[in-house]
């Protein structure tokens, strides 16, 4: 029996869980009441990957939890979700219950069926990291006027140099967009057309504060930075737990240092 007042005990465990996620996993084993307190912290930010025994256990544990917890639990508590190399059928099962996500990252490739499913869902992210190729589906450019995109402030697209040229006018349809990043799977030299498309994007997006683009050699707009594709590629998972490696924090730091 705890000698501490119930509310104080809860505060102590919740603060401990928030300060160190690894300790939260251990704290959940202390007692049933403690697990009830710290589970919202554990599920707030979820990274599910395919490959490696540890990743497989995490994925299996999450799928198992989906069978024992109500969908409302995931809708309420899962706010950041990263999916990497997960079979499309699992992705859609997970996304069907995690409807309260505000930060969604699907790396390194977004299956077409998953992209179409999530764009038509009730999810309204503020942060999105996606494969550009699949957002457009069968059309030339994605329909950024859809409800799915209306609260989006941070958009990161991978392997996008071709899409950038075609989509330049469409980014203006994102009313809340303040941060935009084009992350390439390999470095490349940009030409006049790509630079023109980026300039058009900067002109059309009046609220844009930071744009990370490796094609920025001839762009003088102070909002444009180059974080570096290698660092960005490594950040996709590390940035979840380490603010210093987060793409947006790096981009803002570069812009602020000028």
Long-range contacts (C-beta under 8 A, 24 or more apart in sequence): 10-37, 13-37, 13-38, 14-38, 14-41, 17-41, 17-42, 21-45, 21-241, 39-77, 40-76, 40-77, 43-73, 43-74, 43-77, 43-78, 44-77, 44-78, 44-79, 44-80, 45-79, 45-80, 45-240, 45-241, 46-78, 46-80, 46-81, 46-82, 46-98, 47-82, 47-84, 47-237, 47-240, 48-81, 48-82, 48-83, 48-84, 48-86, 48-94, 49-82, 49-83, 49-84, 49-85, 49-86, 49-237, 50-84, 50-85, 50-86, 50-87, 51-85, 59-86, 59-90, 62-94, 63-90, 63-93, 63-94, 66-93, 66-94, 66-97, 71-96, 71-97, 71-99, 74-98, 74-99, 74-100, 75-99, 75-100, 76-100, 79-103, 80-105, 80-127, 80-240, 81-105, 82-106, 82-107, 82-236, 82-237, 82-240, 83-107, 84-108, 84-236, 84-237, 85-109, 88-113, 88-114, 92-117, 95-121, 95-123, 96-121, 98-123, 99-123, 101-125, 102-126, 102-127, 103-127, 103-128, 104-128, 104-129, 104-130, 105-129, 105-130, 105-156, 105-236, 106-130, 106-131, 107-158, 107-236, 107-237, 108-158, 108-185, 108-233, 108-236, 110-134, 110-135, 112-137, 118-148, 119-146, 119-148, 120-148, 121-148, 123-148, 124-148, 124-150, 124-151, 125-151, 125-152, 126-151, 126-152, 126-153, 126-154, 126-176, 127-152, 127-153, 127-154, 128-152, 128-154, 128-155, 128-156, 129-156, 129-157, 129-158, 129-236, 130-156, 130-157, 130-158, 131-157, 131-158, 131-159, 132-157, 132-158, 132-159, 132-160, 132-163, 132-167, 133-159, 133-163, 136-163, 136-167, 140-166, 141-166, 141-167, 141-170, 142-167, 142-170, 144-170, 144-171, 144-173, 144-174, 145-173, 149-173, 149-174, 150-175, 150-176, 151-176, 152-176, 152-177, 153-177, 153-178, 153-179, 154-178, 154-179, 154-180, 154-248, 155-179, 155-180, 155-181, 156-180, 156-181, 156-183, 156-247, 157-181, 157-182, 157-183, 158-183, 158-184, 158-185, 159-183, 159-184, 159-185, 160-184, 161-188, 161-190, 161-194, 161-215, 164-194, 164-197, 164-198, 164-201, 164-213, 164-215, 165-193, 165-194, 165-197, 168-197, 168-198, 168-200, 168-201, 168-204, 169-200, 169-204, 171-201, 171-204, 171-205, 172-204, 172-205, 174-205, 175-207, 176-207, 177-205, 177-207, 177-208, 178-207, 178-208, 178-209, 178-210, 179-208, 179-209, 179-210, 179-211, 179-248, 179-251, 180-205, 180-208, 180-210, 180-211, 180-212, 181-211, 181-212, 181-213, 181-227, 181-232, 181-247, 181-248, 181-251, 182-212, 182-213, 182-214, 182-215, 183-212, 183-229, 183-232, 183-233, 183-247, 184-214, 184-229, 185-229, 185-233, 186-229, 187-214, 187-229, 188-214, 188-215, 190-214, 190-215, 190-216, 190-217, 190-218, 195-219, 198-224, 209-252, 209-255, 210-248, 210-251, 210-252, 210-255, 212-247, 212-251, 222-255, 222-258, 223-255, 225-251, 225-254, 225-255, 226-254, 227-251, 227-254
